[in-house]
Amino acid sequence: MSVSIGDVERAAARIAGRVRRTPVLEVSPGLFLKLEGTQHAGSFKTRGGFNRALSAGRLPETGLIAASGGNHGLAVAYVARSLGVRAEIFVPTVASPVKVEGLRALGAVVTQTGAVYAEAYEASAKRAGETGALDVHAYDQAEVVAGQGTVGLEVLEQTGGVDTVLVAVGGGGLIAGIVAAVAGRARVVAVEPELIPTMHRALAAGGPVGVEVGGVAADALGASRLGDIAYEIAGAADVHSVLVPDEAIVEARRELWRTCRVAAEYAGATAYAALMTGAYTPAPGERVAVVVCGANTDPATLV
């Protein structure tokens, strides 16, 4: 199922008042950072979580259930607490301890299982079938994608328009929503860790394929397969994917903190790494927005 600009606009109306309109920082002329780490629960994921839950009407007594590398789970737990329902979250063993602690602090029931997201999702789907809880998928659900797309609407409004938006990709929910939101007004470039090239491989293969998962950003970008919605939308929009090494992601995270005092987790710094490495080089006068997608990290590691 595809997602349209109309779906994104309806999501924006539905979640208004529930999510923050996160700030945009112009770090140099024509270069903007969209600071999704300042969103409730520390990432853009809260947008899609609210849109999925609020689109469902009356929620089951068993509440919400999700599988997550961490950020999506934090978002779903926050949504559930805000709506007064239960949240059950399955996370893989690679999940950051900071994120697992955050899940428990939000009142979620947490189960750590499986080495990667896909294995945690399998356990979550089985549990959802047993309890009847509303499944909130991390990236491959139309309501979730439309909610994430509200980031793109805000970028255009807050910057007065850009030529290009750089977006980190894991399962592809964020980039799919942003492509739908900015279609015809800006192009979108996917940025992926070399060790988790889900979109890169999918575009080359003509469809989503499994990839091995590893590296510093695996806890947030660790989907082993691009979502079907993301592939459909990105393929139709001729989205280009660039790859960045882990060392560049680490340095980009440090640079964001040193020069802008922006706290980012590794996934949050991935799109910025494309500029630092030259994997993406803006043309003279090009206006570029970089989505800093999350900040769920141990602040002691920023320096």
C-alpha positions in Angstrom: 0.0 0.0 0.0 1.5 3.4 -1.0 1.3 6.6 0.9 0.3 10.0 -0.6 0.8 13.6 0.4 -2.8 13.5 1.4 -2.1 10.7 3.9 0.7 12.7 5.3 -1.4 15.9 5.6 -4.1 14.0 7.4 -1.6 12.4 9.7 -0.3 15.9 10.5 -3.8 17.0 11.5 -4.4 13.8 13.5 -1.2 14.0 15.6 -1.2 17.8 16.1 -0.9 18.6 19.7 0.5 15.2 20.5 4.0 15.6 19.0 6.5 18.4 19.0 7.2 20.6 16.0 10.9 20.0 16.3 13.4 22.8 15.6 15.5 23.4 12.5 19.0 24.8 12.9 20.7 26.6 10.0 24.3 25.7 10.6 25.6 27.5 7.5 23.9 29.3 4.7 21.6 26.9 3.0 22.4 23.9 5.3 19.8 23.0 7.8 19.6 20.3 10.5 16.1 19.0 11.4 16.4 18.0 15.1 14.2 15.0 15.5 16.2 14.0 18.6 14.2 16.7 20.4 10.9 14.9 19.7 9.0 13.1 22.5 10.9 9.8 23.3 14.0 11.1 21.5 13.2 10.3 17.8 10.9 10.9 14.9 9.3 7.5 15.6 6.7 9.0 18.0 4.9 10.6 15.0 4.2 7.3 13.3 3.3 5.7 16.6 0.6 8.3 17.3 -0.8 8.2 13.8 -1.1 4.4 13.9 -2.8 4.3 17.3 -5.1 7.3 16.6 -6.1 5.9 13.2 -7.2 2.6 14.9 -10.1 4.1 16.7 -10.8 2.3 20.0 -7.7 0.5 21.2 -7.8 -3.1 22.5 -7.6 -3.6 26.3 -4.3 -5.3 25.7 -2.9 -2.0 24.3 0.0 -1.7 21.8 2.7 -4.1 20.9 5.8 -3.6 18.8 9.2 -4.9 17.9 12.1 -2.4 17.9 15.8 -1.8 18.0 14.9 0.7 20.6 13.7 4.0 19.2 10.4 2.7 17.8 9.8 0.9 21.1 10.4 4.1 23.1 8.0 5.9 20.8 5.3 3.2 21.1 5.7 3.1 24.9 5.4 6.9 25.1 2.3 6.8 22.9 0.7 4.1 25.0 1.4 5.9 28.2 -0.1 9.1 26.7 -3.2 7.3 25.7 -3.5 5.3 28.9 -3.0 1.9 27.5 -0.5 -0.9 28.0 2.7 -1.3 25.8 4.6 -4.5 25.2 7.9 -4.1 23.4 10.2 -6.8 22.0 13.8 -5.8 21.4 16.8 -7.7 20.1 19.9 -8.3 22.2 21.8 -5.6 20.4 19.5 -2.9 21.7 21.2 -0.1 23.6 21.0 -0.4 27.4 20.1 3.3 27.4 17.0 2.5 25.3 16.0 -0.6 27.2 16.2 1.4 30.5 14.1 4.1 28.8 11.5 1.6 27.8 11.1 0.4 31.3 11.0 3.9 32.6 8.0 4.6 30.3 6.2 1.6 31.9 6.5 -0.8 28.9 6.8 -4.6 29.4 10.1 -5.4 27.7 11.2 -8.7 26.3 14.8 -9.0 24.8 15.0 -11.8 22.3 16.8 -12.6 19.1 20.1 -11.3 17.8 18.5 -8.8 15.3 15.3 -6.9 14.8 13.8 -9.5 12.5 13.9 -12.1 15.2 12.4 -9.7 17.8 9.6 -8.9 15.3 8.8 -12.6 14.8 8.4 -13.0 18.5 6.3 -9.8 18.7 4.0 -10.9 15.9 3.4 -14.3 17.6 2.6 -12.5 20.9 0.2 -10.1 19.1 -1.7 -13.0 17.7 -2.1 -14.4 21.2 -3.2 -11.1 23.0 -5.0 -9.1 20.3 -2.9 -6.1 21.0 -2.6 -3.5 18.2 0.6 -4.1 16.3 2.6 -0.9 15.5 5.2 -1.8 12.9 8.5 -0.1 13.1 8.5 1.0 9.4 6.3 -1.1 7.0 2.8 0.2 7.9 1.0 2.9 5.9 -0.2 4.8 9.0 3.3 4.7 10.5 4.9 5.9 7.2 2.4 8.7 6.9 3.1 9.9 10.4 6.9 9.9 9.8 6.2 12.0 6.7 5.2 14.9 8.8 8.9 15.5 9.3 9.1 16.4 5.6 6.2 18.9 5.8 7.8 20.7 8.7 11.2 20.8 6.9 9.6 22.6 3.9 7.7 25.0 6.1 10.5 25.9 8.5 13.3 26.3 5.9 11.2 28.1 3.3 12.0 25.3 1.0 15.1 23.2 0.2 16.4 21.4 -2.9 17.5 18.2 -1.1 16.7 16.3 2.1 19.3 13.7 3.4 17.7 10.9 5.4 19.2 7.9 7.1 17.6 4.6 6.2 17.0 1.4 8.1 13.7 -0.2 7.3 12.7 2.9 5.3 9.6 4.3 7.1 11.1 7.7 7.5 12.4 8.2 4.0 9.2 6.8 2.5 7.1 9.3 4.4 9.4 12.2 3.6 9.4 11.3 -0.1 5.6 11.3 -0.1 5.5 14.6 1.8 8.0 16.6 -0.4 7.2 15.0 -3.8 7.6 17.6 -6.6 9.1 20.1 -4.2 12.5 18.6 -3.1 14.4 15.5 -3.8 15.4 13.0 -1.1 18.7 11.1 -0.8 19.0 8.0 1.2 22.1 7.6 3.4 23.0 4.2 4.8 25.8 2.6 6.8 28.0 0.4 4.6 27.3 -2.4 7.0 23.4 -2.1 6.7 22.7 -1.3 3.0 19.0 -2.2 3.0 17.8 0.3 0.4 21.0 0.2 -1.6 20.7 -3.5 -2.1 16.9 -3.3 -2.8 17.3 -0.7 -5.5 20.0 -2.8 -7.1 18.1 -6.1 -6.9 14.8 -4.7 -8.0 13.1 -5.4 -4.7 13.8 -5.8 -1.0 16.3 -8.4 -0.1 17.9 -9.6 3.1 21.1 -8.1 4.3 23.5 -8.8 7.2 23.2 -6.3 10.0 26.2 -4.9 11.9 28.0 -1.8 12.9 27.6 1.2 15.2 24.1 2.1 14.1 22.6 -1.4 14.2 20.5 -0.7 17.2 18.4 1.9 15.3 19.0 1.2 11.6 19.2 -2.6 12.0 16.4 -3.8 9.8 17.7 -6.7 7.7 15.3 -6.0 4.9 13.8 -2.7 3.4 10.1 -2.4 3.9 7.8 -3.0 0.9 6.2 0.5 1.2 9.6 2.1 1.3 10.7 0.2 -1.8 7.6 1.1 -3.7 7.8 4.8 -2.9 11.5 5.2 -3.3 11.6 3.2 -6.5 8.8 5.4 -8.0 10.6 8.6 -7.0 14.0 7.4 -8.3 15.6 7.9 -4.9 19.4 7.6 -4.8 21.2 5.8 -2.0 24.8 6.6 -0.8 26.8 4.6 1.7 29.0 5.8 4.6 31.5 3.8 6.7 31.1 3.4 10.4 34.2 5.6 11.1 32.5 8.5 9.3 29.3 8.0 11.3 31.3 8.1 14.6 33.1 11.3 13.5 29.8 12.9 12.3 28.3 12.3 15.7 31.3 14.0 17.4 31.2 16.9 14.9 27.5 17.5 15.5 28.3 17.8 19.3 31.5 19.8 18.9 30.3 22.4 16.5 26.5 22.6 17.1 26.0 21.1 20.5 23.6 18.7 18.9 23.3 15.3 20.7 22.8 12.5 18.2 22.9 8.8 18.4 24.9 7.0 15.6 21.8 6.6 13.5 21.0 10.3 14.0 24.5 11.3 12.7 24.4 8.9 9.7 22.8 11.4 7.2 25.3 14.1 8.2 28.2 11.7 7.6 27.3 11.8 3.9 28.3 15.5 3.8 31.5 15.0 5.8 32.7 12.1 3.6 31.7 13.6 0.3 29.3 10.7 -0.4 26.9 13.5 -1.1 28.3 16.9 -2.3 25.8 19.7 -2.7 26.0 21.8 -5.8 26.9 25.5 -5.4 23.9 27.3 -3.9 22.0 24.1 -3.2 19.8 24.2 -0.1 20.1 21.0 1.9 18.3 19.7 5.0 19.8 16.9 7.0 17.4 14.9 9.3 19.1 14.2 12.6 16.7 11.4 13.3 17.4 10.5 16.9 19.2 11.3 20.1 18.8 8.3 22.4 22.3 7.9 23.4 24.5 8.0 26.5 25.6 11.7 26.8 28.9 10.6 28.4 30.0 9.2 25.1 29.6 12.5 23.1 33.0 13.8 23.9 
